[in-house]
Amino acid sequence: MHVFVVTAEQAVARDRAAIEAGINSRLLMRRAGQRAAHCIAARFPRCHDDGVVIFTGPGNNGGDGWVVAAECAELGIPAEVRAVVEPRTPDAIWARSLVSASSLQIATPAVVVDAMLGTGASGAPRDEIAEAIAEVAALKDREASVVALDLPTGLDATTGVATVSVVADLTVSFGTVKRGHLMRRDLCGELVVADIGLGAHAAIDDGAPTLIDASWVRDRLPGIGARAHKGTRRRLLLVGATAGMAGATILAARAALRSGAGMVRCCVHPASVAPLQSAVPEATVVPWPAPGASPDADLLEWADALLIGPGLGLGEARPQVEMWLRAWSGPTVIDADALSAFAGDLESLGALLSSRPAILTPHAGEAARLLGGPIDDVLDRPFETARALCERSRAVALLKGVPTIVASPGGASFVSARGTPALATAGSGDVLGGILTTLLAQCGKASDAAAIGAFVHGRAAELATAGRPVRGVVLADVLAELAETWRLEDDALNDGELAWLPRVGDA
């Protein structure tokens, strides 16, 4: 069962659909609280001795907290409920009735549970809730672990805005991932998606993107069979590397080969030929066409997919891209300088690409330039930005960032939430470009290639960073981990968990 990334409105629609189909709302609440309690018990064993303090609010998120308290009692975990605001909804009032009255007071709990405000809340917390957020922070400073139910109080589920918020070590989300989780990973800590029994109602068709995981990738990644040869593993043509910028194409070529390409040929500025041949002996290298000449027809006939952009140089980019895209009509990945050359003129790039399988790979700055708007709009509205890039170019748009979002012309969208800040360095996009070009040549479907590539790129960074600080990890480490990444092993999930995402960053 795949997990979807939803807005607050889409989350409510899924709950409503399940309830209208006959699933009792209190059963959903009971499952949510029980799943959360078991998640806490499994991840924080110290709670059995030092106990749990649960801060509850007025709505159904508070009701989930009361169920957590009841389940803790069943598990033999000391639990104190601090009702920041008394329950007001019928289900929350019912959940409170599950907890026997207790005078237990826990001064230094192992775990603090944030069950104050849930998915439906918006705006900055005020009054008692704001005071309780400060109290949670004080307990965290005294070494309590903080667990947020559904999302940290103060974090907007749709926009990711959080002026004052709980900072969680673990967030247990119910049935879906919220956009806000992925835009503010720093506030969520680890993220577990618990199965509360929404079933097919979690997948209602309202355009919510699919969260990519290893099983999704395995289902779509072509195998390399016993009779494979370099031709069946596909031939890639990489165009870039102006004088002094060979490194970008070197990284792309290495990533393509680490991703299973059969042959890689790099077409680069004459000054970059020797550096490419020396750095990537597995690839062949040819110089750019002479000024005024067209790409060699045999070279175009040879290739199965084209990557253009890494290290191309802005001075060369526009005429180079136009020349290559008029001569070549096959699968194409557009990256780096090849994107920036079309700043404010995305439709012209779309016209050149026509109806071929194509992937655009902008980061936030490049996306802003392509769309002719401020970068803050991209950062604040990444899901809408990815869709706008796709619609205006008529190509698959892969918007790099936290998270990485893929929008396809057919309407389907995908999200990869894997990766670490090790990817926040020059050359990371070139590595992704090489991965994507291999996948595009082998898969044929641009949206699948983009989603798989984004996931694998991020997962390789996680493996490269595992057990050590982000500081000091370089792209060579990420490339080295690509071989292991292709094992596509599932995350270790406990019973009742649909998905898991690690904490991001050193802190």
DRENRO-883158 format. One record per residue (C-alpha): residue in one letter; x, y, z. Coordinates in steps of 0.05 Angstrom, whole numbers, padded with zeros to 5 digits, always signed. Example, Ala and Ser with C-alpha at 12.3 -4.5 7.8 and 13.67 -1.06 7.14 Angstrom:
A+00246-00090+00156
S+00273-00021+00143
This chain:
M+00000+00000+00000
H+00031+00066-00022
V+00027+00129+00019
F+00002+00195-00008
V+00025+00266+00007
V-00035+00310+00023
T-00058+00379+00042
A-00101+00389+00105
E-00163+00390+00061
Q-00143+00325+00027
A-00129+00292+00095
V-00198+00311+00120
A-00229+00285+00055
R-00198+00217+00067
D-00224+00212+00138
R-00292+00233+00114
A-00293+00182+00058
A-00275+00126+00106
I-00329+00148+00156
E-00382+00154+00102
A-00363+00084+00079
G-00381+00057+00148
I-00316+00060+00187
N-00332+00088+00256
S-00295+00153+00271
R-00280+00130+00341
L-00249+00066+00314
L-00203+00110+00272
M-00185+00150+00334
R-00173+00088+00375
R-00128+00059+00322
A-00089+00124+00317
G-00076+00128+00391
Q-00059+00055+00397
R-00011+00057+00339
A+00023+00118+00368
A+00029+00087+00437
H+00061+00024+00409
C+00108+00066+00367
I+00130+00104+00429
A+00139+00040+00469
A+00182+00009+00415
R+00227+00070+00402
F+00234+00098+00472
P+00241+00039+00521
R+00260+00087+00578
C+00187+00108+00580
H+00169+00043+00617
D+00209+00069+00677
D+00205+00144+00671
G+00137+00152+00641
V+00101+00195+00590
V+00069+00263+00595
I+00014+00277+00544
F-00007+00349+00527
T-00078+00348+00498
G-00117+00401+00462
P-00192+00412+00449
G-00202+00373+00385
N-00193+00304+00356
N-00117+00309+00360
G-00127+00316+00435
G-00173+00255+00431
D-00116+00216+00400
G-00074+00237+00460
W-00125+00210+00509
V-00125+00143+00472
V-00049+00142+00478
A-00057+00150+00553
A-00106+00093+00556
E-00061+00048+00515
C+00000+00066+00558
A-00039+00041+00618
E-00050-00025+00581
L+00024-00029+00566
G+00044-00014+00638
I+00074+00054+00620
P+00064+00109+00672
A+00026+00166+00637
E+00003+00235+00658
V-00047+00275+00616
R-00042+00350+00619
A-00105+00377+00588
V-00082+00444+00559
V-00153+00455+00535
E-00210+00410+00555
P-00239+00365+00500
R-00294+00397+00459
T-00310+00349+00402
P-00355+00289+00414
D-00299+00239+00396
A-00248+00274+00440
I-00297+00275+00499
W-00308+00200+00488
A-00233+00187+00486
R-00224+00222+00553
S-00274+00173+00583
L-00225+00116+00567
V-00175+00142+00618
S-00185+00129+00692
A-00177+00189+00737
S-00106+00193+00764
S-00065+00239+00808
L+00000+00216+00776
Q+00049+00273+00764
I+00113+00261+00725
A+00165+00315+00733
T+00219+00287+00687
P+00186+00242+00636
A+00223+00201+00584
V+00174+00222+00531
V+00129+00282+00520
V+00070+00272+00472
D+00044+00332+00434
A-00030+00321+00421
M-00052+00393+00422
L-00068+00415+00351
G-00075+00371+00290
T-00082+00374+00215
G-00140+00422+00214
A-00105+00477+00254
S-00078+00540+00221
G-00047+00604+00244
A+00001+00616+00302
P-00017+00581+00367
R-00042+00628+00421
D-00057+00632+00496
E-00055+00564+00531
I-00029+00527+00470
A+00030+00575+00461
E+00047+00569+00535
A+00044+00493+00530
I+00091+00494+00470
A+00142+00530+00514
E+00131+00478+00569
V+00144+00422+00519
A+00208+00456+00498
A+00231+00462+00571
L+00219+00387+00582
K+00258+00373+00518
D+00316+00414+00545
R+00314+00367+00605
E+00325+00308+00558
A+00254+00286+00547
S+00240+00259+00476
V+00182+00294+00442
V+00132+00256+00400
A+00081+00294+00359
L+00015+00262+00339
D-00002+00274+00266
L+00042+00336+00263
P+00077+00383+00311
T+00031+00435+00341
G+00041+00501+00305
L+00061+00470+00238
D+00012+00483+00182
A-00003+00416+00148
T-00011+00447+00079
T+00038+00505+00075
G+00093+00484+00124
V+00089+00552+00157
A+00108+00550+00231
T+00119+00614+00269
V+00116+00580+00337
S+00119+00505+00338
V+00134+00443+00378
V+00201+00412+00355
A+00191+00337+00354
D+00241+00280+00356
L+00188+00234+00325
T+00123+00250+00289
V+00070+00196+00281
S+00026+00214+00223
F-00040+00178+00211
G-00053+00145+00144
T-00019+00198+00101
V+00041+00245+00098
K+00023+00319+00102
R+00059+00369+00057
G+00080+00408+00119
H+00118+00347+00145
L+00162+00346+00084
M+00173+00421+00079
R+00194+00425+00153
R+00232+00361+00167
D+00271+00400+00220
L+00208+00404+00263
C+00186+00332+00254
G+00247+00290+00271
E+00235+00219+00249
L+00169+00209+00213
V+00127+00146+00219
V+00062+00138+00179
A+00015+00094+00219
D-00039+00051+00188
I-00105+00071+00221
G-00149+00031+00173
L-00166+00083+00119
G-00154+00028+00068
A-00173+00046-00003
H-00200+00113+00021
A-00128+00136+00030
A-00121+00133-00046
I-00181+00174-00068
D-00165+00208-00134
D-00155+00282-00118
G-00085+00292-00147
A-00047+00279-00083
P+00025+00257-00101
T+00050+00187-00085
L+00108+00182-00035
I+00161+00141-00070
D+00191+00082-00032
A+00235+00023-00048
S+00177-00023-00067
W+00149+00028-00116
V+00218+00033-00148
R+00227-00043-00151
D+00161-00051-00187
R+00183-00004-00243
L+00258-00012-00250
P+00278-00056-00309
G+00324-00114-00291
I+00390-00130-00322
G+00384-00201-00347
A+00435-00256-00359
R+00437-00242-00434
A+00446-00167-00426
H+00501-00132-00465
K+00524-00060-00468
G+00474-00044-00522
T+00414-00070-00484
R+00437-00030-00423
R+00431+00032-00468
R+00477+00085-00497
L+00478+00154-00467
L+00502+00219-00497
L+00523+00274-00448
V+00532+00345-00475
G+00566+00396-00431
A+00634+00415-00401
T+00656+00481-00429
A+00728+00500-00415
G+00743+00498-00341
M+00678+00461-00323
A+00694+00389-00340
G+00678+00367-00268
A+00603+00372-00279
T+00602+00324-00337
I+00652+00278-00302
L+00603+00271-00244
A+00545+00259-00291
A+00583+00206-00330
R+00605+00170-00266
A+00534+00171-00240
A+00506+00144-00305
L+00556+00086-00305
R+00541+00072-00231
S+00467+00069-00250
G+00476+00014-00301
A+00487+00049-00368
G+00519+00005-00421
M+00558+00060-00457
V+00569+00134-00443
R+00596+00184-00493
C+00611+00255-00473
C+00609+00312-00523
V+00648+00370-00492
H+00688+00432-00507
P+00755+00413-00538
A+00791+00437-00475
S+00752+00387-00434
V+00765+00325-00476
A+00830+00305-00440
P+00802+00316-00370
L+00742+00272-00386
Q+00783+00217-00417
S+00829+00216-00357
A+00775+00219-00303
V+00724+00171-00334
P+00762+00118-00375
E+00698+00078-00382
A+00668+00133-00425
T+00687+00157-00494
V+00695+00231-00509
V+00686+00274-00571
P+00691+00349-00580
W+00633+00395-00593
P+00614+00407-00666
A+00655+00462-00698
P+00621+00531-00698
G+00566+00531-00750
A+00567+00455-00757
S+00511+00407-00736
P+00518+00347-00690
D+00545+00286-00724
A+00488+00243-00751
D+00522+00178-00732
L+00528+00203-00660
L+00455+00219-00657
E+00437+00152-00688
W+00481+00117-00635
A+00449+00148-00574
D+00388+00123-00535
A+00381+00185-00490
L+00412+00254-00485
L+00432+00295-00424
I+00449+00367-00439
G+00471+00420-00389
P+00523+00399-00338
G+00580+00449-00342
L+00554+00475-00409
G+00567+00548-00391
L+00515+00602-00397
G+00553+00635-00455
E+00546+00572-00497
A+00481+00545-00471
R+00423+00574-00512
P+00452+00562-00581
Q+00478+00493-00561
V+00411+00471-00532
E+00373+00496-00592
M+00421+00462-00640
W+00419+00395-00604
L+00344+00394-00593
R+00330+00409-00667
A+00377+00353-00688
W+00356+00302-00635
S+00284+00281-00621
G+00294+00224-00572
P+00290+00220-00496
T+00323+00281-00463
V+00343+00306-00395
I+00353+00382-00389
D+00396+00405-00331
A+00437+00462-00303
D+00459+00515-00353
A+00414+00487-00406
L+00355+00507-00362
S+00382+00575-00342
A+00390+00593-00415
F+00314+00595-00420
A+00301+00641-00361
G+00233+00672-00369
D+00223+00634-00434
L+00202+00565-00411
E+00150+00558-00467
S+00205+00562-00520
L+00242+00504-00487
G+00177+00465-00485
A+00166+00477-00559
L+00236+00451-00574
L+00223+00389-00533
S+00157+00378-00569
S+00125+00312-00548
R+00188+00271-00534
P+00200+00238-00465
A+00236+00293-00428
I+00255+00313-00357
L+00272+00382-00331
T+00312+00383-00266
P+00312+00453-00236
H+00331+00471-00165
A+00292+00528-00133
G+00334+00583-00162
E+00330+00555-00233
A+00255+00545-00225
A+00246+00617-00205
R+00285+00641-00265
L+00247+00595-00313
L+00180+00619-00286
G+00201+00692-00280
G+00182+00699-00207
P+00215+00706-00139
I+00250+00647-00108
D+00208+00654-00044
D+00147+00634-00084
V+00182+00570-00105
L+00205+00555-00034
D+00136+00570-00004
R+00096+00533-00058
P+00139+00477-00085
F+00081+00430-00103
E+00047+00484-00144
T+00114+00505-00174
A+00129+00435-00199
R+00060+00432-00232
A+00069+00500-00265
L+00137+00479-00293
C+00106+00417-00321
E+00046+00451-00352
R+00085+00507-00384
S+00140+00461-00413
R+00096+00400-00427
A+00153+00359-00399
V+00163+00321-00333
A+00187+00371-00282
L+00232+00347-00225
L+00238+00404-00175
K+00298+00389-00131
G+00294+00406-00057
V+00266+00384+00009
P+00225+00347-00014
T+00238+00333-00087
I+00174+00336-00127
V+00160+00305-00195
A+00101+00329-00237
S+00083+00296-00303
P+00040+00321-00361
G-00009+00264-00350
G-00027+00294-00283
A+00008+00244-00238
S+00055+00271-00185
F+00107+00238-00141
V+00149+00258-00081
S+00216+00234-00058
A+00231+00253+00014
R+00297+00216+00017
G+00364+00250+00022
T+00408+00290+00069
P+00442+00358+00067
A+00502+00322+00037
L+00467+00336-00029
A+00467+00411-00015
T+00532+00420-00052
A+00556+00438-00122
G+00554+00379-00169
S+00497+00342-00135
G+00450+00358-00192
D+00501+00332-00242
V+00501+00265-00206
L+00425+00264-00209
G+00427+00281-00283
G+00470+00220-00298
I+00424+00175-00258
L+00362+00203-00293
T+00390+00195-00363
T+00406+00122-00352
L+00337+00109-00324
L+00302+00148-00380
A+00339+00106-00432
Q+00322+00041-00397
C+00251+00056-00372
G+00225+00096-00430
K+00173+00131-00385
A+00198+00199-00363
S+00156+00204-00300
D+00179+00136-00275
A+00251+00152-00290
A+00246+00218-00253
A+00214+00189-00191
I+00261+00130-00188
G+00322+00175-00198
A+00301+00224-00144
F+00292+00167-00094
V+00357+00132-00110
H+00397+00198-00109
G+00369+00214-00040
R+00378+00143-00013
A+00451+00142-00035
A+00463+00206+00005
E+00431+00174+00066
L+00478+00114+00060
A+00538+00160+00050
T+00519+00200+00112
A+00500+00141+00157
G+00539+00141+00222
R+00576+00205+00209
P+00562+00280+00206
V+00540+00312+00141
R+00600+00357+00145
G+00657+00321+00109
V+00613+00277+00064
V+00628+00292-00009
L+00596+00271-00074
A+00648+00217-00085
D+00619+00184-00023
V+00549+00189-00052
L+00572+00159-00118
A+00606+00102-00081
E+00541+00085-00046
L+00501+00081-00110
A+00520+00008-00119
E+00490-00009-00051
T+00429+00035-00063
W+00407-00007-00122
R+00393-00065-00074
L+00329-00025-00060
E+00319-00055+00009
D+00255-00037+00045
D+00257+00004+00109
A+00248-00037+00172
L+00176-00022+00193
N+00140-00045+00255
D+00071-00076+00252
G+00020-00023+00233
E+00070+00024+00201
L+00062+00044+00128
A+00125+00086+00119
W+00184+00115+00155
L+00230+00174+00141
P+00293+00188+00180
R+00311+00251+00216
V+00347+00299+00168
G+00410+00337+00186
D+00462+00332+00240
A+00423+00367+00295
